[in-house]
Amino acid sequence: MSKGNFQGNQANIYTLGGTVQAGDGVYIPRQADEELLTLCQQSIFAYVLTSRQMGKSSLMVRTVEQLALEEIQSVVIDLTQLGVGLTAEQWYLGLLSIVEDTLMLDTDVVEWWEKYSHLGFTQRLTQFFEKVLLVEVRSPVVIFIDEIDTTLSLDFTDDFFAAIRYLYVVRAQNPEFKRLSFVLIGVATPGDLIRDPKRTPFNIGQRVDLTDFTFEEALPFTKGLGSNIESAQNLLKCVLEWTGGHPYLTQRLCSIISEEDKDNWSPQEVEQVVNSTFLGTRSKQDNNLQFVRDMLTKRAPDRDQVLSVYREICLAKNPVVDEEQSLIKSHLKLSGVVRTKDNALWVRNRIYQEVFSADWVENELAQQRPYSQALMAWLSAKGKDESRLLRGKALQDALAWGKDKSLGDTDYQFLTASQELDKREIQFALAETKKQAEQIVADAQRKAKRTSRIGWGILSVAIVGAIGAGWYAQKLIKNAQIATEMGQKANSALQVFDINQINELVSAIEAGQGLQKLLRKGSFSYPVTSPLRVLKEMLYGMKERNRLGHTSRVNSAIFSSDGKRILTTSDDNTARIWDRNGKELAVLKGHTYRVNSAIFSSDGKHILTASEDNTARIWDNNGKELAVLKGHTSPVNSAIFSSDGKRILTASEDNTARIWDPNGKELAVLKGHTSPVNSAIFSSDGKRILTASGDIFSRRERDNTARIWDPNGKELAVLKGHTSPVNSAIFSSDGKRILTASYDGTARIWDRNGKELAVLKGHIFPVNSAIFSSDGKRILTASSDKNARIWDSNGKELAVLKGHTETVNSAIFSSDGKHILTASYDNTARIWDPNGKELAVLKGHTSPVNSAIFSSDGK
């Protein structure tokens, strides 16, 4: 059918901007129509606060028309009518003038306003409604206030919304006010209306939600899509697949399609229209898409945080939980780019998904983030390519840039990994400096002795001595310049070595440079070796990074159950056994990559290790290898014995956990997780298994769950709720509760069947560990926000342990519950009383402390 055959029928069907007026366009009733009309009929305060072009004003006009049929008076106040640049008095008076004109009141509002000039503006406002409006108008009155977001730029409208709240509260004392109600309409949240944190927030009225069109609701739009009903309906379905029923996007796409001289459309042809209308450079010409773009960038309360959370919504396979009190998530909903479904946030429609994709987010962040390209390359390599990490000045610039910003999990992990690499390279550079400095000092000492044997009584000898000293000084200057260059590489070493030692390095360099001044002055009594002696002493004084014999980073340390032995693991591919005085008893060699964890069996007769080489290994208590547990196809994150020692449980980055017998025979594979298994543990009675999963480096597949299994590996329950990877999951000592810790900044309590009991909110960065006290009455969490926190068994926060200056990696109770021990990236461990009071700081480490644990007797 040709365009001319149905163009007249479809004229004015679609409203692409503004309000659907009587006789114009097609008005699509939704559930909100009935809800708002009912609230107005019952004089209940209401608000319609949502994104642009959702049909708010059209809903208002239609409701006013229906109220008029029931003899309910309405006043529509479009706040844009009042203009901008007004004083508070002009604004209030203009608003009441609209009320006077609409209701045709007998009272002259200007005269009345001046008569009560001795009162404040808001008091005059409420008095006018009580003494004028409700006296002259005997029917119910509904006042619609549209475009309330225009008040967000004014500094006096907190009082206005407080006055509206007063008119609601006063109903309890004066029944006459029950005839007066308000409907607030605009692009804002209730929290925006009263912004002064010292005042009670705007907390009255019922929300009316404007939803997207369903297929059934949108059927009237098929009138413009052709005369063949079946074809038109199929075309509408294709349109809704792109728009999700968004009122504006749906009508615009239908309008453009209706202008084409076509009767039958394929999905590919609809996609071509979408591409030419909304995508690419066209996205910047559409006013709706521009509004969403501005809300995500220019009008965002915290641009980086808004984009980071939106990125999580774009990428996460599992939903991001909606939180009504979250400023960031409320803003995302207000922008219209996301919608709520089943208490989770999803990208609203396919058009938004294409325009505001994860790649678009990264590009936006890159405009502000100085290390975006390096970060993306690192993520693409799943965090394994250290060449993408930052070093030196680039790292310092990045840390300075992110100091006061709310960075996402990926940023935090990237910067932390960069700091670790920077420290290792600084250590290497300074070790090389030490070797060269030793040689310089040796040369200087030999020359000094030779010079001291020269007599100064004979002029010729003195001249020779002076020339020799001058020549040697030039050599020292060159060596000092080499030291200076190496010193520049150590600019960020403040985080690795004691600050006084760094100051001494600077002093040595400055003194070396001072030699040139002495030569220019013709002085030959300069201190030839003093600056280098300072450098030498400083370098010799530096403490060894690994005190316990390991040649690389120590990942964990644990006591045997009797407290007589210590077991450590390291990046040097070994585990080691020590007596309690630090004497090395055995080296467990066999792994070909770093050892992630090691544990004694409960009877102390066996040791179990887990490694990056994809294996776990069983050893006797003398360090002899007994069995290799092969089966995992990726690094093994942890390995643990059951309490009776008859089974072994391993967790791996291959998305599985596995059960083994004591001889290393595989008994079962626990399949179900879609991301690496970060931890796996038996319940105390051995009847259940608990696993935790998630991968911060994955851009698509994220599990973010914990799971419960029977002892044979059958999945019993999935613990869903966390919106980021779950770092750990443990049972309480009685096995009746479960505690999980996550990158999403929360810990959560569950019953033994996987039902969520409480969410522990308070940390603002990832929760690295969470643990019950032995009696199960308290919970302890450690976080990257530099704090640990104590909670009661119901998740109520009891205390915040403040003192660490970097990430808290772990926190643990002593067996009697009387002390707490924390370990941190700030190179310290700290002891606290059970109320969170700091008792001692354990200083001495020159690198991050990954874990700290009490001996069984707590001594």
C-alpha positions, 0 to 999 in steps of 0.5 A: 500500500502506498504512502498516500493511502494511509498517510491521512489516517496516521497524521497527528497519531504520534506526539514527538514532543510536548503534551498530547492535547485534546483531539491531537495525537493518540493518548495511550492510557496506562496504569498510572492514569487510573492510579493518579486519578484515584489519588486526586479523587481521594485528595491524596498528595502524589508525585510523578517524578521520572525522566523526560518524555515519558508522558508526565504532562500528558498524564496531567492534562488528561487527569485534569480533564477527568477531574473537571467532569467530577467537579473537582477543581484543578490548578496547573502551575508550570513553574517555567511560566514564572521565569528565571532571575526572580526574587523569592517574593516575586516567585511566590507572588507569581505562583499565587497569581496563577492560583487566583486566575485559575480559580477566579478568586474574589480576593486580589492576591497582590493586595492581600500579599501586601496586607500580610507583608509582616509575615514571611513568604512561606507563612503567607503562602500557607495562610493564603491557602487556608484563609482565602482558597479554602474559604472561597472554594468549597469543592476539592482542589488539586494543585498540579505543579509541573516542571519542579526540577526548575526549582533545583537551581533556586536557593529558596525553594526548600521552604516552598516544599516544606510548606507543602509538607506542612499543608499535608501534616496540618490535616490532622488538626484542621479537616478543611485542609483535606480538600486541598491536595498537591501533585508534583511533576518533574525530573527530580527525586523526592530527596532533591526537593529539600536539599538542606541536610539539617531539615526533614526531607520531603517524605510525603505523598505517593509515587505514581510510576510511568511505565513503558508501553506494553505491546497491548497498550501500544496497539493504537500506534499501528494505525500509522503502520499500514492497513494490514493489521497482521503486518502492522502488529508485527512491525510494532513488535520490531519497533518495541524490540528496539524501544522497549516501549519508551513513549518518545522513542516508540512514537518517533520510530513509528513516525519515521517508518510511517513516512516510508512508502512501504507495506512490509518491513523486515527486522533488518530494515527496521534496524537500518532505520534505527541506525540512521535515526538514533545511532552514530552521529545521529545520537547527538541530534536527538533531544532525548538521547542528548538529555540522557547523555547530559544526565550521565555526564554534565548533570551527574552528582558524581560523574565517575561514580554514576558512570562506574555504576552504569558500567556495572549495569551494562556488563554484569550478567547478574543484576545490579540491585536497586537501592532507593536510598542510593543517590547514584542509582536514583540519578540513573533511574531519573536519567531514564537510561535504566529501569527497575525490574524485580528489584534490579536495574537494567538498561532500559532498551536496546537503543540506549544499550547501543548508544550508551554502551560499555565502550561509550562509558569507557570513552567518557571515563577516559576523558577524565581518567589519565590511565584509561588505555593502560587499564583497558589493556590490563583488563583485556589480559585479565590482569596478567600483563604487568607491562600495562601497569603504571610506574613512577611518575605516571603512577604518582599522577594517577594516585594524585588524580584519584585521591578524592574520587569515588573510583570503581573496583577495577580502578582500585585493583589496577592502581593497587597492582601498579603500586605493588609492581612499582615497589618491586622495581624500586627495590631492584633499582635500589639494590643495583644502586647499593652495588655501585655505591659499595664500589664508589665507597671502596674507591673513595676510601683508597684515594682518601688514604693515599691522599692523607699520606701526601705531605703538605709542607712541600709546595710541589707535592701540595700541587700534585695532591691538589690536582689529584684531589680535583681529578678524583672529585670530578670522578665522584661528581660523575658517580654522584650524578649516576646515583642521582639518576637512580635516586630519581627512579626511587621517587615513589619509594616513600611507600616502601622504605622508612622516610628518614632513609629516603631523606638521607638519600636526598642528602647524599645526592645534594652533597655530591652535587655540592662538590662542584661548588667546592671545586669552583671556589678552589677549596681542596678540603672538601669531604671526599667520601662523606656524601657516599658514606651517607648513601652507603649507610642508608643502603646497608641499613635497609631491612630485608623484605623477607625475614623468613628465608623466602626469596619473594613475597610471603602470601600467608602464614599460619600456626599448627593447631598446637602452636608449635610450628608455623607454615608460610607460602610465597611467590618463590614457589615454596612453602616453608615450615618453621618452629615458633622461634622462626628457625626453618625446619623444612622447605616444601619444594615441588610447585612450579608457580607461586603457592597461594595457601597452605594449611596443616591438617587438624592432627598436624600430620599433613600439610596441604598447599594450593598453587598457581601451577593448577595443582594442590599437593599433600605433604607430611609434617617434615615436608616430604611430598606425598601426592599431587592433586591434578585436575584443575585447569587453572590456578588453585586459589585454596585447599582445605582439609575436612575436620576429620581429615578424610577429604580435601576441598580445592577451589580454582580459577577454572570455575570449579571446586573439587573434592579429593580423598586423603591420597589425592584421588578426585571424588567429585567436581562442583560445577555451577559457577560461571566465574573463578571460585575464590574460596571453598570450605567445609561446614564443621560437621562436614555435611555441607560445602560452601563456595564463593565466586566472582571475577573482577577482571571479567567484562561479561561473565560475572557470577557474584554468588556463593553456593551450598553443596552436599558432601558429594558435590550436589548443588543445594542452593545459590546465594544471590544478592551481591552485585560484585565478586564474592571474596569469601564465604564461611559457616558459623561455628554451629553451621546454622548461618553463612557469612559472605564478603564481596567487592560490592562493599557489603557483607551478607548473612544467610541461613544455612539454606541460602536465605538472606538474613541481613546486609552489612552496609557501611564500607565504601570499598570492597570487603576483603574478608568477613568472619564470625567470632567463635561464639557467633555473636559478633562479626568482623569485616576488613575492607579496602576503605582502610577500616575494619568493622565490628557488627552484631549477629544481626548485622548492626554496626557496633564499631569502626576500627580506624587507624590503618592508612591503606587497605585492610587485607584481613581481620580476625578475632582471638579464640577467646574473643577478647582481641582483634588482629588486622593486617594491612597494605600500610605495612603494619598489623594492629591489635584492638580490644573487642570494642574497636580500641587500638591497643598496639601497632606491629611495625617492622614490615617494609611491605604490605601485610597480607594476613595476620593470625593469633596462635591457638592460645592467643599468646 
